[in-house]
Structures are given as structure tokens and as C-alpha cells.
Amino acid sequence: MADITRRLGWRHLRGAPTAHVRHHRSGRLVHDGPGLSFWYRSLTAALSEVPVDDRELAMTFHARTSDFQDVAVQATVTYRISDPAIAAARLDFSIDPDTGAWRGAPLEQLSTLLTETAQQHALDVLARTSLAAALVDGVAAVRERIAGGLAAEPRLPATGIEMVAVRVVALRPEPEVERALRTPAREQIQQDADKATYERRAVAVERERAIAENELASQIELARREEQLVDQRGTNARREAEEHAAADAVRAGAEAARTVRLAEAEATRSLRLAEAEATSKVRLAGAKAQAAREVGAARAEAQAAWLRVHGDVDVTTLHALTGTRLAENLPRIESVTVSPDVLTGLLAKLGNGAASGEPA
């Protein structure tokens, strides 16, 4: 829609690059072209705005096949207005000078024209085609027929319309028929799936059997190797026992020889010690005997000398020496207790001695 601005009784129109504007004043064409911008008076101006861009027209219609089955056709037609002057002359593209809005509905007229034309050509094709063929090859056939029919339609060039492309999206039967048509395919797919399942199970069973056989063979091989291992362990144990016995015998022989050598060495050492001890004892006994003889001789000589000395001394000196020797050998006397009886006896002895003139 054109952008219209009001200024002091004048109007200013600014069109879009994709809109072709035609301005008539007093029956005379003043402005003609896309993306125009100009001033005009609304009371004397006749304006038309024709879109020149590509437009998409989506359409959905129903058709009947040769076996009387209803199908829904979904298609899209791309078109554009190649001659805006012819289109503005054949269709009402006039706009309000004050608001810029279309006075009529030209695009709806174009949609109706294109939809009915395309539907007519699609019905012609599908009416001579069965449902199964329509579902298989109907999309391409309908697309080609609609494109050819619209290109050959004389009213479209006369209206300034150019076809750009035709696309048929889908051909769909009624839901009940579609489900019924899907059933055989589904059954076939299910059968294929079941077959694949059975084959997979058979392969799985075969693989399990192969696995079980491999496990059994592995167990047999393991048992055989365990038997070999037991035999080898027994052989090793016997060999180890024999080696230990031989080592023990060698060790016992060496120990016995060592014990014999130690006993012989000990006997020799004991014999030598006994001989040395006997020799030492003999020597010691001889030394002791010699010493005893010498001591005896010295004592005898000393005694003889003592006796000779005492034989030449008088009796009084001997008595004094005897007292002295006795005093030397007496124990130490801390105190002496003199009783009257002893004192009386001593005094009597002293009196007798004095009277006789002898020393006490």
C-alpha cells in the first residue's frame, strides 16, 4: 500500500519499488511507473497501484479419479503481473487518494481465476487416472498439466499475468482409503520385519551354538592343559624332592665330616692340654718339694741357732723373755678387776719374797 501524506489540501504519494503506480488527472496519464513519489490533489487524481513482485498462491481442492475415489490436491502457483497497464485496465487496482487502500479486491480476483483454472486442468487429468496410478505418478502429471494449461490460458496474458512456477505438493485420498491402502504395505513391511526377526533369531541361535561349541572346546582344552599342568607339577615336585634329598645327603655328609674333624681336633687339643697340665703339675710339684726342703732346712737351721742362743743365756733372762713373749701373745686387756682374794694372795707372795730377799 502506498504511503500518502497530507499537506494544506495537497497529497503526497510515495510508492514502493515493487508497486507500479499510475496517476491520471482529468483522464490524462500524468505519472506511470514503480517507486514513484509525487504531489497531487485528491479531487482531481485517479490512482492505481499494481504489485509487480512475484506472489505465491497456495491452493487446495478436491478431485475424483476414474475409480470414483476422492483425492485432495495441494499445489502452489507462483505468478507476477508483467504488464501493469493491462492489469490495471482489466482489474480494479484503484486506490483511495486519501488513504492509499485499494477500493476493490483485485488480488482475490486473481486468486480465484488462477485457482479455478488450475483446478479445471487437474480434474481433467485425474478423471482419467485410477487412484493407484494417481498416487504413484499423479503429482508429476498434475503439475505438468496445470503448468501447461496455465501457460496456454489466453485470459492470463490478456490480463497481464505471467506464470513463474507451478508446484504440486501432494495428492491425498480420504483418510479411510489411505489407511486401507497402507494396510497391504504395512502387512508386507511387518512380514519383512518378522522375516528379518526370524532370520536374526536363527542367526543368533547359530551364533549361540557356535559360542557354546567354542566354550566346550575351550573347556576341553583347559581340562587337558590342567591335566598336563598336574603331571608337570608332580614331575617338578618329585624332581625337587630328589634334589632336596641329594642336597640333604651332601649336607649330612659334610656335617658328619665336619663333626669328625672337630672331634679329632678337640681330642688332639685335649690331649695336648692334658700333657701340658701334667708337665706343669710335675714341675710345680718338684718346685714345691724343693721349696719345702729349702724352707725345712732354713727352719731347722734357725731353730738350731735359736736353741744355741738360748742355751748360753741364764735362767733369769729366759724368764724375762718368756714373760715378754707371753705378753706379746696375750690378748688386749681393757680393764683388770682384782678381787680381795687375789689381792691377798699377791700381797702374801710379795711379803714372802721380801722376807726371803728374792724379787717378786
Disulfide bonds with the S-S distance in Angstrom:
none
